[in-house]
Structures are given as C-alpha cells and as structure tokens.
Amino acid sequence: MKKRLTMLFLLLSVVIQTVGLAIDFPWEGIIIWSLSVICILAAAYFTKYLPTGKSDK
C-alpha cells in the first residue's frame, strides 16, 4: 500500500490545484499552494517505498 502513496499524493496535489482554480475566496493562493506543497513533500517522502527493480538474490 505504501508504494502507491507517492502517486496518490501527486494526484491529490493536481486535484487541489484544479479545485483551487474554480473557487474564489480571500487567501486562496496561499492555502492552495500550501496544501499542494505538503502533498508533494509527502509524495517525496513515500518514494523510499517504491521498488528499485533490483532483485534480492
């Protein structure tokens, strides 16, 4: 499950940015970009669980 979290957080960042374009309220840019950066940082953290393609033999 953890190896799928990288892609999940990247897609969540895209969704947040897309929704952010549709809404209009004060401080929108700071909130949307902050959430996107948090998602991208989480995605970067979970890259350590991706398979490397090396066999353990």
N, C-alpha and C positions, 0 to 999 in steps of 0.2 A: 504494500500500500504506500509506503513512504517514497518509493521511486516514482510514483505518479503525482506526488505533491508538487514537484517542480512545474510540471505542465499545468496543473490546476491553478497554482498561484499566478503563473504568467497569463493564463486565460482570464483569471479574475481581474488582473490589472487592466487588461484590454476592455473588459466589461465595465469596469469602474470609469475608465476614460470615456467610453461611449455614452454611458448614462450621464456623465458629467457634462457632456456637450448639450444634452437635452434639457437639463434643469438650469434654472436661473435664480440664484439667491446670493446674498452677500457672502463673501469669503469663500465662494465656490471653488476658485482656483487653488487656494491653499489646502483646503480639505481634500479635494480630489487628487491633487498631486501627492499629498502626504500619504493617502491610502495606497496610491499606486506604488510609491517608493517602498512602503512597508511590504507590499506584496512581492515586489521584485527582490527585496532583500531576503524575504522568506524563501523565495524560489532559489536564490543563490545558495542559501544555507542547505536546502534539501538536495542540491546536486551531488552531495557526497554519497547519497544512497543510489545513484544511477549506476547501472552495471558498466564496467570498463571494457568488456569484451575479452579480457584475459581469462584463460581457464585456470583453475586452481590445481591442476595436475602436476 
